[in-house]
Amino acid sequence: MTEFTPPVAATRPHSFSAHGITVEDPWAWLRDPGYPTVTDADVIGYLDAENAYLDAVMKPHQPLVETLYQEMKARLKEDESTVPQKDGNWLYWTGFETGGQYRKWWRRPVAGGPDELLLDEPTLAEGKEYFRLGAFSVSNNGRYLAYAIDDDGSERFTVRVKDLQTGEQLPEVIEGMLSDIVWTSGDDAFLYGLANDQWRTDNARLHRLGTPVSEDIELYREADEGYRVSVSETSSRKWIVIGTGDHNTSELRLVPAADPTAEAILIAPRKEGREYDVDEHDGTLFIHTNDVDPQFRLCTTSIDAAGDWHELIGPNPHFYMTGVECFQKFFVVEGREDGLDRIAIHRYDDPAVPQRIVFPEDSYAAGLGDNPEYDMDVLRLGYESMVTPGTVYDYDVVSGALTTLKVQEIPSGYDGSKYRTERLKIAARDGTPIPVSIVYPADFPKDGSRPLYMYAYGAYGHAIPPGFSTGRLSLLERGFAFAIAHIRGGDDLGQQWYHDGKLTKRTNTFNDFVDVAKGLIDGGWTSAGRIAIEGGSAGGELMGAVVNSDPHLWGAVIAAVPFVDVLNTMMDAELPLTPGEWPEWGNPIEDKAAFELIRSYSPYDNVRAQDYPPIFISGGLNDPRVTYWEPAKWAARLRATKTDSNVLLLKTNMGAGHGGKSGRFDSLRETAEERAFVLWQLGVAE
């Protein structure tokens, strides 16, 4: 309860009809008709009022916010830097300066010589409310740097080119880029993609240094509005890959890096539901695909017969193959075996006998790190677990030796023996075992008395690894357990796990989360009303669904940039992401069954007169992924409908996008504010 009076968003009659059903939407006016420019005085006034209300409600808790912020900040090494990695004649790394919000990018000659500052993010970000570096690509000969920046959170990047030999900025400026940058082998040109008016990358373009951007050559244009175009390169850098596809289907073309305007080689035409990616070794294509099984397999073929695939490593029901990378002397297969990361090295002359890299813990996250060179005998790896800080290894492929290069330093101190981690399995209501990664204090009593913080995402086949978090320690030190629910909708247990949480099976995701919470209660980990939950974006949709279905379970809810106005968004083909999202959620415009299903779970449409837990909602005015009016409308409907007096807060970042504040310390303060809200609502000693 709070003594402050929350804002009340006016209602204005608005409705739409589809499939014989009329849907009332009295807060539709919160979408500024001029979007992406937001100038409507009523809209801005409401968002400002909500921000002012949040500030007033949280003001008494600012000492706790500050305490948490200082704790979290003290665990960060302020002058943190990455381990230098060789690429050609140079060693490259990045580093922060003490007090710096943003990185600096450095290199020095392998043969010896002074450090060279390539890019100074703090200087570029100076005076800006938001700053994000996108693509960063040094030419093969090391002379030119092409980079892209976004200074308002809209994710429309501006490309500039720097001559690293002279330190001069070249005159070309490319506005509205939304892709990676790939240099040609001649180092006089690069490929990129522009965002169109609907924020969709439907093209691949070639820019030659010294020529007007208006003369850039369009190498490919995609006609399907649901597909996105990407550019990348093979490990050997002999070929540039122009890809197109959506969440379900892919189609790739190769052009020679030495002659990108040459006729492209189509690997295989698009076939709905078939995904594949490609690498190349000495004229042989290595194709990683789900064409016969959702666990994926590896095929090979000659580049001269790109569509004639031959199986090299078949699908395995226990191993989900997530990627393949070719090197000069071997190739590496990454994947997850029963949900845990695996890395295996295969020789070209005997690919059936893998050399597996073994890690010391039962639950962890591991993968290839930065390995830019094609001819390597030592691989850079990354490793962490819920109790082990991020660790950088070098793995000697010949000897099998694993050398620790760096362990994440925690200046304020960290004793891993104070914590325990487990991987549980909790049955969902349909009997499916759901994996749960959990970390907790060593003296944690499983008597239901302790609070628990629970996180999940559950969409787009995006797995949540059981990694390390310094910010999480502030909860553990206050007696919390922290659980990651590996629910269906992610691909934690393979692509079928993803398929079982999308489209007509979407509600499995919500049910899994609720059932995991109930299982944790039954196991004595916590009790109803003592669970704080968090999810962002599609995970915010999850938050909205479970507070509608089981509000009594949750003691506090953090819903970050939540995708909660699902029906309206999927009904609007003019929104940037919508056509590409139909394979994930369904197309309610054309499909009545999809309309009815989405309407049945869309959080905004299912708010009802009942008690809701305390909720902290955030959004970004410039967010192109989850538009600002989704969290705003949801907050407005909750305020008007719920029957409790629990705190409901809406925070809209007026100068940021999907990721919130961009500086590392600004972002940390936002996390501290959310965690303070949780501690306050759960009554944990401050």
Secondary structure, 3 states (H helix, E strand, C coil): CCCCCCCCCCCCCCEEEECCEEEECCCHHHCCCCCCCCCCHHHHHHHHHHHHHHHHHHHHHHHHHHHHHHHHHHCCCCCCECCCEEECCEEEEEECCCCCCCCEEEEEECCCCCCEEEEEHHHHHCCCCCCEEEEEEECCCCCEEEEEEECCCCCCEEEEEEECCCCCEEEEEEEEECCCCEECCCCCEEEECEECCCCCECEEEEEECCCCHHHCEEEEECCCCCCEEEEEECCCCCEEEEEEECCCCEEEEEEECCCCCCCCEECCCCCCCCCEEEEEECCEEEEEECCCCCCCEEEEEEHHHCCCCEEEECCECCEEEEEEEECCCEEEEEEEECCEEEEEEEECCEEEEEEECCCCCCCCEEEECCCCCCCCCEEEEEEECCCCCCEEEEEECCCCCEEEEEECCCCCCCCHHHEEEEEEEEECCCCCEEEEEEEEECCCCCCCCCCEEEECCCCCCCCCCCCCCCCCHHHHCCCCEEEEECCCCCCCCCHHHHHCCCHHHCHHHHHHHHHHHHHHHHCCCCCCCCEEEEEECHHHHHHHHHHHHCHHHEEEEEEECCCCCHHHHHCCCCCCCHHHHHHHHCCCCCCHHHHHHHHHHCHHHHCCCCCCCCEEEEEECCCCCCCCHHHHHHHHHHHHHCCCCCCEEEEEECCCECCECCCHHHHHHHHHHHHHHHHHHHCCCC
